[in-house]
Amino acid sequence: MKRILSLVPLFLLFSNTMFAQIYKKLQNETVPEFAERFRLDSTYHEKIDVTTSNWNKTKDPIISFYTTSDKTKIEGYAFVQFIENQYSRIFINEYITADAEDFNLSDLFFANVDNDPEDELVIVISQKSNNKEMAGYIFTVYFYDAPNINSTKLLRIDLDDKFPPEFDGIDKTGEVVKTKYKDTKNIFRIIRKLKLNKVHS
């Protein structure tokens, strides 16, 4: 199992969907600068960008999250390098939110969750609960298969039965509830214990 080797300042960027096939990283350009350059809206939010030295055989992938201009959707993309400093962009997922201000990327790392030799992408999202009788956040864990050279979208691995959404905060009875998803080690523990087989949605 492989942890993120480098986490740069994370950020949410306003964007519409873009479909250019090649994204060139300029000389001496930082990861945040690269991700920011490939957005359409001139205004952006809290920044979310993650990079790691390698993802299986892919060198220096860049994972970025953009928010739509109406602040109701967060779109995740993986920029995968196929030639030095030239990337293709792969759609990860679209996350619906009542307000982008209430959306948090709580964790992102790589782990082998099935029986193949490649690591999968694991994303932990937290969103503010819209239940007025509860004060806290709902945590959801998403798993995505590694891309191949022709991928345009990451394939989600459906493990909702093993990793159901969990609440973290004060419930309607006033009791403090804590999710195990706040600690990455707990997620790794569950993966090892279950010895999961791959199931795709």
C-alpha positions in Angstrom: 0.0 0.0 0.0 1.3 3.4 -1.0 0.7 6.7 0.8 0.9 10.1 -0.8 4.5 11.1 -0.9 4.0 14.8 -1.4 1.0 17.0 -0.5 1.1 20.5 -1.9 -1.3 23.2 -0.7 -4.8 21.9 -1.5 -7.3 23.9 -3.4 -10.8 24.1 -5.0 -11.0 25.9 -8.3 -14.0 27.2 -10.1 -14.3 25.6 -13.5 -16.5 24.5 -16.3 -15.8 21.2 -18.0 -12.8 21.2 -20.3 -12.0 18.5 -22.9 -8.6 19.4 -24.3 -6.6 16.2 -24.8 -3.1 17.5 -24.0 -2.1 19.6 -21.1 1.4 20.8 -21.2 3.3 21.7 -18.0 5.5 24.7 -18.4 9.1 24.8 -17.4 9.5 25.6 -13.6 5.7 25.7 -13.3 4.4 24.5 -9.9 1.6 22.0 -9.5 -0.8 24.7 -8.2 0.0 27.0 -11.1 -0.5 24.1 -13.6 -3.9 23.2 -12.1 -5.0 26.8 -11.9 -4.1 27.4 -15.5 -6.5 24.8 -16.7 -9.7 26.4 -15.4 -12.1 28.7 -17.2 -13.4 30.9 -14.4 -11.1 33.6 -13.2 -12.3 33.3 -9.6 -11.4 30.3 -7.4 -12.0 29.0 -3.9 -9.9 27.2 -1.3 -7.2 25.4 -3.3 -7.1 21.6 -3.6 -4.2 19.9 -5.4 -2.4 16.6 -4.6 0.6 15.1 -6.3 2.7 12.0 -5.7 6.0 10.8 -7.2 4.3 7.9 -8.9 1.0 6.0 -9.2 1.9 2.5 -10.3 3.7 3.0 -13.6 2.5 6.6 -14.0 5.1 9.2 -13.0 4.1 12.5 -11.3 0.3 12.4 -11.6 -1.5 15.5 -10.6 -5.0 15.2 -9.0 -7.1 18.4 -8.8 -10.6 19.3 -7.8 -12.6 22.1 -9.3 -16.0 23.6 -8.3 -18.6 24.6 -10.8 -19.6 28.3 -11.0 -22.9 27.6 -9.3 -21.1 26.0 -6.3 -23.2 22.9 -6.4 -20.8 20.4 -7.9 -17.1 19.5 -7.3 -15.4 17.8 -10.2 -12.2 15.7 -9.7 -9.6 15.2 -12.4 -6.3 13.2 -12.6 -3.7 14.6 -14.9 -1.6 11.7 -16.1 1.8 12.3 -17.7 2.3 10.2 -20.9 5.3 12.2 -22.3 7.6 14.4 -20.2 5.6 17.5 -19.1 2.6 16.5 -21.3 -0.5 15.2 -19.6 -3.8 13.7 -20.5 -6.8 14.6 -18.2 -8.9 11.8 -16.7 -12.3 12.5 -15.1 -12.5 11.0 -11.6 -16.0 11.9 -10.4 -18.6 14.6 -9.8 -19.6 15.2 -6.2 -22.9 17.0 -5.6 -23.0 19.5 -2.8 -25.6 22.0 -1.5 -22.8 24.5 -1.1 -19.1 24.1 -2.0 -18.2 25.9 1.2 -19.4 22.8 3.1 -17.3 20.4 1.0 -14.0 19.1 2.3 -11.4 16.8 0.8 -10.5 15.0 4.1 -7.9 12.6 2.8 -6.5 11.2 -0.5 -4.1 8.3 -0.8 -3.3 5.2 -2.8 -3.9 1.6 -1.6 -4.3 -1.8 -3.0 -7.9 -2.7 -2.3 -8.3 -5.8 -4.6 -6.2 -8.7 -5.8 -4.4 -7.0 -8.7 -0.9 -5.6 -8.5 -1.9 -2.0 -8.9 -2.8 0.6 -6.3 -6.2 2.2 -6.3 -7.0 5.9 -5.6 -8.8 6.4 -2.3 -10.7 9.7 -1.7 -12.4 10.6 1.6 -15.0 13.4 1.3 -16.7 15.1 4.2 -19.8 17.4 3.8 -21.7 19.3 6.3 -24.9 17.4 7.4 -28.1 19.1 6.2 -30.0 17.6 9.1 -31.0 20.5 11.4 -31.1 18.2 14.4 -27.5 17.2 14.0 -24.3 19.2 14.0 -21.4 17.7 12.1 -20.2 16.2 8.8 -21.0 13.1 6.8 -17.8 11.2 5.7 -17.8 9.1 2.5 -15.0 7.0 1.2 -14.6 6.5 -2.6 -12.3 4.0 -4.4 -11.2 4.2 -8.0 -9.3 1.8 -10.2 -6.0 2.7 -11.7 -6.2 4.2 -15.2 -4.9 2.7 -18.4 -3.4 4.6 -21.3 -6.9 5.0 -23.0 -8.8 6.0 -19.9 -11.0 9.1 -20.0 -12.7 8.4 -16.7 -11.6 6.4 -13.6 -13.7 3.4 -12.9 -15.2 3.5 -9.4 -15.0 0.4 -7.3 -18.2 0.0 -5.4 -17.5 -0.8 -1.8 -20.4 1.1 -0.2 -21.5 -2.0 1.7 -18.0 -2.2 3.3 -17.5 1.5 3.7 -21.0 3.1 4.3 -21.1 6.9 4.9 -20.5 7.8 8.6 -21.5 10.8 10.6 -19.1 12.8 12.8 -20.4 15.4 15.2 -23.3 15.7 17.7 -26.3 13.7 16.9 -30.0 14.5 17.6 -29.7 13.0 21.1 -26.8 15.3 22.0 -24.3 12.4 21.9 -20.9 13.0 20.3 -20.3 10.6 17.4 -16.9 10.0 15.9 -16.2 8.4 12.5 -13.3 6.0 12.0 -12.7 7.5 8.5 -10.8 10.5 10.0 -7.8 8.2 10.6 -6.3 6.8 7.4 -4.8 3.9 9.4 -8.4 2.7 10.2 -9.2 2.6 6.5 -6.1 0.6 5.8 -7.0 -1.8 8.7 -10.5 -2.4 7.2 -9.0 -3.0 3.7 -6.6 -5.6 5.1 -9.2 -7.3 7.3 -11.8 -7.6 4.5 -9.3 -8.9 1.9 -11.6 -7.3 -0.7 -12.4 -8.6 -4.1 -12.9 -6.1 -6.9 -16.5 -5.0 -7.5 -17.1 -2.2 -10.1 -20.0 0.1 -10.2 
